[in-house]
Amino acid sequence: MDANCISYKDTGFFSQTVIDYVDDAPALRPFYGYRPDMDGFAKLLAAKTVTADRQVLVDVLTRQYNAITHIDGELTRTPLERVKELSSADTYTVTTGHQLNIFAGPLYFIYKIVTAIKLTQQLKAQFPDKNFVPVYWMASEDHDFAEINYTNIGGKKVHWWYEASGATGRINPDSMRQALNQYKGVLGLENHALPLAQIVEKAYTGFDKLADATRYLVNALFGQYGLVVIDADDIAFKKQFAPIIERDIIEQNSFKHISATNQELEKLGVGIQVNPREINFFYLLDGLRERIVFEGDAYKVLNTEIAFSEAELKTEVADHAERFSPNVVMRPLYQECILPNIAYIGGGAEVVYWLELKANFDHYGVDFPILILRNSGLVIPKRISAKIGQMELSPVDIFKSADLIKNNWVKKHSEHTLSLNEEWRELKSIFEKIKLRAYKIDPTLAPSTEAVSARLKHAIDNLEKKMVKAERANYHIRLEQVEHIKAELFPKNSLQERAENFGLFYVKWGQEFIDELIKHFEPLDFRFTILSE
């Protein structure tokens, strides 16, 4: 594939806060630690304090990987080698996280992981005396099943029809047969369809937990690159986090610190992504994940009869820490407590909500990781590349609206001069003379002259639009190509990576698709990557 990169700003799909973070806007600096560059990593590594219990981490991950070896032991060899490295004080993780979307969900699920893998490779080259392990953090405790039970592939929505409750990682995927068959049907039989069909078949029929199925799928795609998959829904991890769980529920520190930060960010015009609650933990059992609230003198679990006094809550946390599940604002702190982590890779919205969290990290004495905006990409098939070439469109052009692309193309290729800029400059010069003459007669006439000029400019602009529209009709057959290009690359006027599944790209290129992404993505360049076949 050929790669071209453009700025995120030129795509029109990224918030001003994300652009400001990438561009190192001074106003945002108090809300994170070190800059996302090699100098920032050097500073963080020199100051890093690891709170994780490395032996517990290795033991739990080894146990979790052993749970998938009965399907294909060869798949786990490389990740287990990386797991062993985590026991060394010179090994650090680079983490990305995502929900357990079936069949890997939209493309950006893949892009997050590729960014993590590529960044660890670059960090190793920069700091050869240290080791860096890419980690995919499964959001296995998330309970929003409606967000993960479908994917879009080849214009079709594959849906897992099932009523689920509680943590999604604990759901048994045995009811996925219809969705599995539908997905495999879209893959077809050509090229690399069969290997991918075998992977998803093994993943969703070989395990009784969606978390293990997802681990198998992700490991089959990325295990060879040393990616380690972690499921933090584990009693050993929760026991490490128990002191913070107890303190935060009783003292409500996260609510206080994040609320104060959000007020400061709002003054800067930052759109707040998440708002903290007084208590930022759920109570977790099989089939149940409900908020904990403080009412009267008791800690209650919503929609249940479960309640605790403060003394009973402390006992419950001490005896059953695994029953306390962090929400979106506490999950990052949990992650940094149990991993020797130095960077978190997320999408635009994730980067913004992490900016809300630093004061809470500081309160608990936990190092804040370097925030990396994940790589974004657009994959352009050969037939669409040909159309783009015929239309002589630049990489930036294809991100513009269809109307603007058409208008610019017509102005460039028309035999007629469709711009009235030169004529307007002449008219403006005349109006300046009229304005001066009117002012000499009566100074109060100057605004009237300006008003007439503004009305004429509006009329000239409308006339130019009509001329372009009329000329567009003469090129309507050629301009239909623009609609085809936009519909193919931006489904429902959204980025391809937010809508389309990776499956058909894998069918076409196989593992080479992943290799090409790793080759061309540059995590610290912060530019949008366009890959053309």
C-alpha positions as CSV (number, residue, x, y, z in Angstrom):
1,M,0.0,0.0,0.0
2,D,1.0,3.6,-0.6
3,A,0.7,5.9,2.4
4,N,-0.1,9.6,2.6
5,C,-0.6,11.6,5.8
6,I,-2.5,14.7,6.5
7,S,-3.1,16.7,9.7
8,Y,-6.0,15.7,11.9
9,K,-7.3,19.2,11.6
10,D,-7.7,18.9,7.8
11,T,-10.0,15.9,8.2
12,G,-12.6,17.9,10.0
13,F,-13.4,14.9,12.3
14,F,-11.4,15.8,15.4
15,S,-12.3,18.2,18.2
16,Q,-10.4,21.4,18.9
17,T,-9.3,20.0,22.3
18,V,-7.6,17.0,20.6
19,I,-5.9,19.4,18.1
20,D,-4.8,21.6,20.9
21,Y,-3.3,18.6,22.8
22,V,-1.4,17.4,19.7
23,D,-0.2,20.9,19.1
24,D,1.0,21.4,22.7
25,A,-1.4,24.2,23.6
26,P,-0.1,25.8,26.9
27,A,-3.5,25.9,28.4
28,L,-3.8,22.1,28.5
29,R,-0.4,21.4,30.1
30,P,-1.6,21.4,33.7
31,F,-4.0,18.5,32.9
32,Y,-1.4,15.8,31.9
33,G,2.1,14.8,32.8
34,Y,4.8,14.4,30.1
35,R,4.5,15.3,26.4
36,P,3.9,12.4,23.9
37,D,7.3,12.4,22.4
38,M,10.6,10.6,23.0
39,D,11.8,13.3,25.3
40,G,8.7,12.9,27.4
41,F,9.2,9.2,27.6
42,A,12.8,9.7,28.7
43,K,11.7,12.0,31.5
44,L,8.9,9.6,32.6
45,L,11.2,6.6,32.6
46,A,13.7,8.4,34.8
47,A,11.0,9.3,37.3
48,K,8.6,6.3,37.1
49,T,7.5,4.6,40.3
50,V,5.8,1.2,39.6
51,T,3.0,0.4,42.0
52,A,2.1,-2.9,40.3
53,D,2.9,-6.2,41.9
54,R,4.8,-7.7,39.0
55,Q,4.6,-11.3,40.3
56,V,0.9,-11.1,40.7
57,L,0.7,-9.7,37.2
58,V,2.7,-12.5,35.7
59,D,0.8,-15.2,37.6
60,V,-2.6,-13.9,36.7
61,L,-1.7,-13.4,33.0
62,T,-0.2,-16.8,32.8
63,R,-3.3,-18.3,34.2
64,Q,-5.5,-16.4,31.8
65,Y,-3.5,-17.5,28.8
66,N,-3.5,-21.1,29.9
67,A,-7.3,-20.9,29.7
68,I,-7.1,-20.6,25.9
69,T,-4.3,-23.1,25.2
70,H,-6.7,-26.0,24.8
71,I,-7.8,-24.5,21.5
72,D,-4.4,-23.7,20.0
73,G,-1.3,-23.7,22.3
74,E,0.9,-22.4,19.6
75,L,-1.0,-19.1,19.6
76,T,0.0,-18.3,23.2
77,R,3.8,-18.9,22.9
78,T,4.9,-15.4,22.0
79,P,2.5,-13.5,24.4
80,L,3.6,-15.8,27.3
81,E,7.2,-15.0,26.6
82,R,6.3,-11.3,26.9
83,V,4.3,-12.0,30.0
84,K,7.5,-13.4,31.6
85,E,9.3,-10.2,30.8
86,L,6.9,-8.3,33.0
87,S,8.6,-9.6,36.1
88,S,11.7,-7.6,35.2
89,A,12.1,-4.1,36.7
90,D,13.2,-2.8,33.3
91,T,10.0,-3.8,31.5
92,Y,7.1,-1.4,31.0
93,T,3.7,-1.6,29.3
94,V,2.0,0.5,26.6
95,T,-1.7,0.0,27.0
96,T,-4.8,0.5,25.0
97,G,-8.3,-0.6,25.9
98,H,-11.6,-1.3,24.4
99,Q,-14.9,-3.0,24.9
100,L,-15.5,-6.6,23.8
101,N,-17.1,-5.8,20.5
102,I,-18.0,-9.0,18.6
103,F,-15.7,-9.7,15.6
104,A,-13.5,-6.8,16.8
105,G,-16.2,-4.2,16.1
106,P,-15.1,-1.2,14.0
107,L,-11.7,-0.8,12.4
108,Y,-10.4,1.6,15.1
109,F,-10.4,-1.4,17.5
110,I,-7.6,-2.8,15.3
111,Y,-5.9,0.6,14.9
112,K,-5.6,1.1,18.7
113,I,-3.8,-2.2,19.0
114,V,-1.5,-1.5,16.0
115,T,-0.6,1.8,17.5
116,A,0.4,0.2,20.8
117,I,2.5,-2.5,19.0
118,K,4.3,0.1,16.8
119,L,5.0,2.4,19.7
120,T,6.6,-0.4,21.8
121,Q,8.9,-1.1,18.8
122,Q,9.9,2.5,18.6
123,L,10.5,2.8,22.3
124,K,12.7,-0.3,22.3
125,A,14.8,1.2,19.5
126,Q,15.1,4.5,21.5
127,F,15.7,2.8,24.9
128,P,17.4,-0.5,24.1
129,D,18.3,-1.2,27.8
130,K,14.6,-1.5,28.6
131,N,11.7,-3.7,27.4
132,F,8.2,-2.5,26.3
133,V,5.2,-4.8,26.1
134,P,2.0,-3.8,24.2
135,V,-1.2,-4.5,26.2
136,Y,-4.8,-4.7,25.2
137,W,-7.0,-4.1,28.2
138,M,-10.3,-5.8,27.8
139,A,-13.2,-3.8,29.2
140,S,-14.7,-7.1,30.4
141,E,-16.5,-5.5,33.4
142,D,-18.5,-3.1,31.2
143,H,-22.2,-3.9,31.2
144,D,-23.5,-2.0,28.1
145,F,-24.2,-5.1,25.9
146,A,-26.0,-3.0,23.3
147,E,-22.7,-1.2,22.4
148,I,-20.9,-4.4,21.6
149,N,-23.4,-6.9,20.2
150,Y,-23.1,-5.9,16.6
151,T,-20.7,-5.0,13.8
152,N,-21.0,-3.6,10.3
153,I,-19.2,-5.3,7.5
154,G,-19.6,-4.8,3.8
155,G,-22.7,-2.7,4.2
156,K,-24.4,-5.3,6.4
157,K,-25.1,-5.2,10.1
158,V,-24.3,-8.4,11.9
159,H,-26.3,-8.5,15.2
160,W,-26.0,-10.9,18.2
161,W,-29.6,-11.1,19.3
162,Y,-29.5,-11.9,23.0
163,E,-30.7,-10.4,26.3
164,A,-27.7,-9.9,28.6
165,S,-27.1,-8.3,31.9
166,G,-24.0,-7.9,34.1
167,A,-20.4,-7.8,33.0
168,T,-20.1,-8.5,29.3
169,G,-16.9,-10.4,29.8
170,R,-18.7,-13.1,31.8
171,I,-21.4,-13.7,29.1
172,N,-21.4,-17.1,27.5
173,P,-21.2,-16.7,23.7
174,D,-23.0,-19.9,23.0
175,S,-26.0,-18.0,21.6
176,M,-23.9,-16.3,18.9
177,R,-24.4,-19.0,16.2
178,Q,-26.7,-16.9,14.0
179,A,-24.4,-13.9,14.1
180,L,-21.4,-16.1,13.6
181,N,-22.9,-17.7,10.5
182,Q,-24.0,-14.3,9.1
183,Y,-20.5,-12.9,9.6
184,K,-18.8,-15.9,7.9
185,G,-21.3,-15.6,5.1
186,V,-20.2,-12.0,4.4
187,L,-16.6,-13.1,4.4
188,G,-17.3,-15.4,1.5
189,L,-14.8,-18.0,0.3
190,E,-12.1,-16.2,-1.6
191,N,-8.5,-15.3,-0.6
192,H,-8.1,-15.3,3.2
193,A,-11.7,-15.8,4.1
194,L,-11.3,-19.4,5.3
195,P,-8.5,-18.7,7.9
196,L,-10.5,-15.8,9.3
197,A,-13.7,-17.8,9.4
198,Q,-11.8,-20.5,11.4
199,I,-10.4,-17.9,13.8
200,V,-13.9,-16.5,14.7
201,E,-15.4,-20.0,14.7
202,K,-12.9,-21.2,17.3
203,A,-13.2,-17.9,19.3
204,Y,-16.9,-17.9,19.7
205,T,-17.6,-21.6,20.0
206,G,-14.6,-22.7,22.1
207,F,-15.1,-20.7,25.3
208,D,-17.8,-20.1,27.8
209,K,-16.9,-16.5,28.5
210,L,-16.9,-13.6,26.0
211,A,-13.6,-12.3,27.6
212,D,-11.8,-15.6,26.7
213,A,-13.3,-15.6,23.2
214,T,-12.1,-12.1,22.6
215,R,-8.7,-12.9,24.0
216,Y,-8.4,-15.8,21.5
217,L,-9.5,-13.6,18.6
218,V,-7.2,-10.8,19.4
219,N,-4.3,-13.2,20.1
220,A,-4.8,-14.9,16.8
221,L,-4.4,-11.6,15.0
222,F,-1.8,-9.9,17.2
223,G,-0.1,-12.5,19.4
224,Q,2.8,-12.9,17.0
225,Y,3.7,-9.3,17.6
226,G,4.0,-9.8,21.3
227,L,0.6,-8.3,22.3
228,V,-0.5,-9.2,25.8
229,V,-4.3,-9.3,26.5
230,I,-5.4,-8.6,30.1
231,D,-8.7,-9.2,31.8
232,A,-8.7,-7.1,35.0
233,D,-11.9,-8.8,36.3
234,D,-9.8,-10.9,38.6
235,I,-9.7,-11.2,42.4
236,A,-5.9,-10.9,42.7
237,F,-5.9,-7.6,40.8
238,K,-8.8,-6.3,42.8
239,K,-7.1,-7.1,46.1
240,Q,-4.2,-4.8,45.1
241,F,-6.7,-2.0,44.4
242,A,-8.8,-2.6,47.6
243,P,-7.3,0.2,49.7
244,I,-8.2,2.8,47.0
245,I,-11.7,1.2,46.5
246,E,-12.5,1.6,50.2
247,R,-11.1,5.1,50.5
248,D,-12.7,6.4,47.4
249,I,-16.2,5.1,48.2
250,I,-16.1,6.5,51.7
251,E,-14.2,9.7,51.1
252,Q,-15.5,10.4,47.5
253,N,-12.1,11.7,46.5
254,S,-12.5,11.1,42.8
255,F,-15.8,13.0,42.7
256,K,-14.1,16.0,44.4
257,H,-11.0,16.1,42.3
258,I,-12.5,15.4,38.9
259,S,-15.4,17.8,39.4
260,A,-12.9,20.6,40.2
261,T,-10.8,19.7,37.2
262,N,-13.9,19.7,34.9
263,Q,-14.8,23.2,36.1
264,E,-11.3,24.4,35.0
265,L,-11.5,22.6,31.7
266,E,-15.0,24.1,31.0
267,K,-13.5,27.6,31.5
268,L,-11.1,26.7,28.6
269,G,-14.0,25.7,26.4
270,V,-13.3,21.9,26.6
271,G,-16.3,19.7,26.1
272,I,-16.5,17.4,29.2
273,Q,-16.6,13.8,28.2
274,V,-17.5,12.2,31.5
275,N,-18.9,13.5,34.8
276,P,-18.0,11.7,38.1
277,R,-20.5,10.5,40.5
278,E,-20.2,10.7,44.3
279,I,-19.4,7.0,44.3
280,N,-17.6,5.7,41.1
281,F,-17.9,2.0,41.7
282,F,-20.4,-0.7,40.7
283,Y,-21.3,-3.8,42.7
284,L,-20.5,-6.8,40.6
285,L,-21.9,-10.3,40.7
286,D,-22.7,-12.8,37.9
287,G,-25.5,-11.2,35.9
288,L,-25.3,-8.0,38.0
289,R,-23.4,-4.8,37.8
290,E,-25.2,-2.0,39.6
291,R,-24.2,1.4,41.0
292,I,-23.4,1.9,44.6
293,V,-25.0,5.0,46.2
294,F,-24.9,6.5,49.7
295,E,-28.4,7.1,51.1
296,G,-29.1,8.0,54.7
297,D,-26.4,6.1,56.6
298,A,-26.0,3.2,54.3
299,Y,-24.2,2.2,51.1
300,K,-26.8,0.7,48.8
301,V,-26.7,-1.2,45.5
302,L,-29.3,0.2,43.2
303,N,-32.1,-2.1,42.0
304,T,-31.3,-4.7,44.7
305,E,-31.8,-5.2,48.4
306,I,-28.1,-5.1,49.1
307,A,-26.9,-2.5,51.6
308,F,-23.9,-2.0,53.9
309,S,-23.0,0.2,56.8
310,E,-19.6,1.8,56.6
311,A,-18.1,-1.0,58.8
312,E,-19.8,-3.7,56.7
313,L,-18.6,-2.0,53.5
314,K,-15.0,-2.1,54.7
315,T,-15.4,-5.8,55.5
316,E,-16.9,-6.5,52.1
317,V,-14.1,-4.7,50.3
318,A,-11.5,-6.6,52.4
319,D,-13.2,-10.0,51.9
320,H,-14.6,-9.6,48.4
321,A,-12.7,-6.9,46.5
322,E,-13.6,-8.6,43.2
323,R,-17.2,-7.5,43.7
324,F,-16.3,-3.8,43.3
325,S,-16.1,-2.7,39.7
326,P,-14.6,0.8,38.8
327,N,-16.6,3.0,36.5
328,V,-15.2,5.0,33.6
329,V,-13.4,7.6,35.7
330,M,-11.8,5.0,38.1
331,R,-10.9,2.4,35.6
332,P,-7.8,4.3,34.4
333,L,-6.5,4.6,38.0
334,Y,-7.1,0.8,38.5
335,Q,-5.2,0.1,35.3
336,E,-2.2,2.2,36.3
337,C,-2.1,0.5,39.7
338,I,-1.8,-3.0,38.4
339,L,0.4,-2.4,35.4
340,P,3.9,-1.0,35.0
341,N,2.4,1.3,32.4
342,I,4.0,4.4,30.8
343,A,1.5,5.2,28.0
344,Y,-2.2,5.0,27.3
345,I,-3.4,5.0,23.7
346,G,-7.0,6.1,23.0
347,G,-9.2,7.9,20.6
348,G,-10.0,11.6,20.7
349,A,-12.8,11.3,23.2
350,E,-10.6,9.1,25.5
351,V,-7.7,11.5,25.4
352,V,-10.1,14.3,26.4
353,Y,-11.6,12.4,29.3
354,W,-8.1,11.3,30.6
355,L,-7.3,15.1,30.9
356,E,-10.0,15.2,33.5
357,L,-8.3,12.6,35.7
358,K,-4.8,13.8,36.6
359,A,-5.7,15.5,39.9
360,N,-7.2,12.2,41.1
361,F,-4.0,10.4,40.1
362,D,-2.0,13.0,42.0
363,H,-4.2,12.5,45.1
364,Y,-3.5,8.8,45.2
365,G,0.2,9.1,44.4
366,V,-0.1,7.1,41.1
367,D,2.0,8.2,38.1
368,F,0.0,9.6,35.2
369,P,0.8,7.9,31.9
370,I,1.7,9.6,28.7
371,L,-1.4,10.1,26.6
372,I,-1.2,9.0,22.9
373,L,-3.8,9.8,20.4
374,R,-4.2,6.5,18.5
375,N,-3.5,6.4,14.8
376,S,-6.4,6.9,12.5
377,G,-6.5,5.6,9.0
378,L,-8.5,5.4,5.8
379,V,-8.0,2.4,3.5
380,I,-8.7,3.1,-0.1
381,P,-9.3,0.0,-2.4
382,K,-7.7,0.0,-5.9
383,R,-11.0,0.8,-7.8
384,I,-11.6,3.8,-5.6
385,S,-8.0,4.9,-5.9
386,A,-8.5,4.9,-9.7
387,K,-11.5,7.1,-9.4
388,I,-9.7,9.5,-7.1
389,G,-6.8,9.6,-9.6
390,Q,-9.2,10.3,-12.5
391,M,-10.8,13.2,-10.6
392,E,-7.3,14.5,-9.7
393,L,-8.2,14.8,-6.0
394,S,-5.6,15.3,-3.3
395,P,-5.7,13.4,0.0
396,V,-7.1,16.5,1.7
397,D,-9.7,16.9,-1.0
398,I,-11.5,13.7,-0.2
399,F,-12.3,14.8,3.3
400,K,-14.2,17.9,2.1
401,S,-18.0,17.8,1.5
402,A,-19.2,16.4,-1.8
403,D,-20.6,19.8,-2.8
404,L,-17.3,21.6,-2.1
405,I,-15.4,18.9,-4.0
406,K,-17.7,19.2,-7.0
407,N,-17.6,23.0,-7.0
408,N,-13.8,23.1,-6.8
409,W,-13.5,20.4,-9.5
410,V,-15.8,22.4,-11.9
411,K,-14.0,25.6,-11.3
412,K,-10.7,23.9,-12.1
413,H,-11.9,22.1,-15.2
414,S,-14.5,24.3,-16.8
415,E,-13.8,26.1,-20.1
416,H,-15.4,29.1,-18.6
417,T,-14.2,31.4,-15.8
418,L,-16.6,30.8,-13.0
419,S,-15.0,33.0,-10.3
420,L,-16.2,36.6,-10.1
421,N,-13.4,37.6,-7.7
422,E,-11.7,39.8,-10.2
423,E,-14.9,41.6,-11.1
424,W,-15.7,42.0,-7.4
425,R,-12.3,43.6,-6.9
426,E,-13.1,46.2,-9.6
427,L,-16.6,46.9,-8.1
428,K,-15.1,47.2,-4.7
429,S,-12.6,49.8,-6.0
430,I,-15.5,51.7,-7.5
431,F,-17.4,51.6,-4.2
432,E,-14.4,52.9,-2.3
433,K,-14.5,56.0,-4.6
434,I,-18.3,56.3,-4.1
435,K,-17.8,56.0,-0.3
436,L,-15.2,58.8,-0.3
437,R,-17.3,61.1,-2.4
438,A,-20.4,60.5,-0.2
439,Y,-18.3,61.1,3.0
440,K,-17.2,64.5,1.7
441,I,-20.8,65.4,1.1
442,D,-22.0,64.1,4.4
443,P,-20.1,61.8,6.8
444,T,-23.2,60.0,7.8
445,L,-23.6,58.6,4.3
446,A,-20.6,56.3,4.6
447,P,-22.5,53.5,6.4
448,S,-25.2,53.6,3.7
449,T,-22.5,53.1,1.0
450,E,-21.2,50.1,3.0
451,A,-24.6,48.6,3.2
452,V,-25.1,48.9,-0.6
453,S,-21.7,47.3,-1.1
454,A,-22.6,44.4,1.2
455,R,-25.8,43.8,-0.6
456,L,-24.0,43.8,-3.9
457,K,-21.4,41.4,-2.6
458,H,-24.1,39.0,-1.5
459,A,-25.7,39.2,-4.9
460,I,-22.4,38.6,-6.7
461,D,-21.7,35.5,-4.5
462,N,-25.2,34.1,-5.3
463,L,-24.6,34.7,-9.0
464,E,-21.3,32.9,-8.8
465,K,-23.0,29.9,-7.1
466,K,-25.6,29.8,-9.8
467,M,-22.9,29.8,-12.5
468,V,-21.1,27.0,-10.8
469,K,-24.4,25.0,-10.4
470,A,-25.2,25.5,-14.0
471,E,-21.8,24.3,-15.1
472,R,-22.0,21.3,-12.7
473,A,-25.0,20.2,-14.7
474,N,-22.8,20.0,-17.7
475,Y,-20.4,17.7,-15.9
476,H,-23.0,15.7,-14.0
477,I,-21.8,12.3,-15.2
478,R,-18.2,12.9,-14.1
479,L,-19.3,14.4,-10.8
480,E,-21.3,11.3,-10.0
481,Q,-17.9,9.8,-9.2
482,V,-17.6,12.1,-6.2
483,E,-20.8,10.6,-4.7
484,H,-19.5,7.1,-5.2
485,I,-16.1,8.0,-3.6
486,K,-17.7,9.6,-0.6
487,A,-20.2,6.9,0.0
488,E,-17.6,4.2,-0.2
489,L,-15.0,5.9,2.0
490,F,-17.2,7.7,4.5
491,P,-20.3,5.5,5.2
492,K,-23.1,7.6,6.6
493,N,-20.8,10.6,6.5
494,S,-18.6,9.1,9.2
495,L,-15.0,8.0,9.2
496,Q,-14.5,4.5,7.7
497,E,-12.7,3.4,10.9
498,R,-15.8,4.2,13.0
499,A,-18.2,2.1,10.9
500,E,-16.5,-0.7,9.0
501,N,-15.2,-4.0,10.4
502,F,-11.8,-5.2,9.5
503,G,-13.0,-8.5,8.1
504,L,-13.2,-7.8,4.4
505,F,-9.8,-6.1,4.4
506,Y,-8.4,-9.2,6.1
507,V,-10.1,-11.4,3.5
508,K,-8.3,-9.5,0.8
509,W,-4.8,-9.1,2.3
510,G,-4.7,-11.6,5.2
511,Q,-2.1,-10.9,7.9
512,E,-0.4,-8.6,5.4
513,F,-3.1,-6.1,6.3
514,I,-1.9,-5.9,9.9
515,D,1.7,-5.8,8.7
516,E,1.0,-2.8,6.4
517,L,-0.7,-0.9,9.3
518,I,2.3,-1.5,11.6
519,K,4.6,-0.4,8.8
520,H,2.9,2.8,8.0
521,F,1.4,4.0,11.3
522,E,3.6,6.5,13.2
523,P,2.2,6.9,16.8
524,L,4.2,10.0,17.7
525,D,3.7,11.9,14.4
526,F,0.0,12.6,15.1
527,R,-1.2,12.6,11.5
528,F,-4.0,10.9,9.8
529,T,-2.9,8.0,7.6
530,I,-4.4,7.4,4.1
531,L,-3.5,3.9,2.7
532,S,-4.1,3.4,-1.0
533,E,-4.0,0.1,-2.7
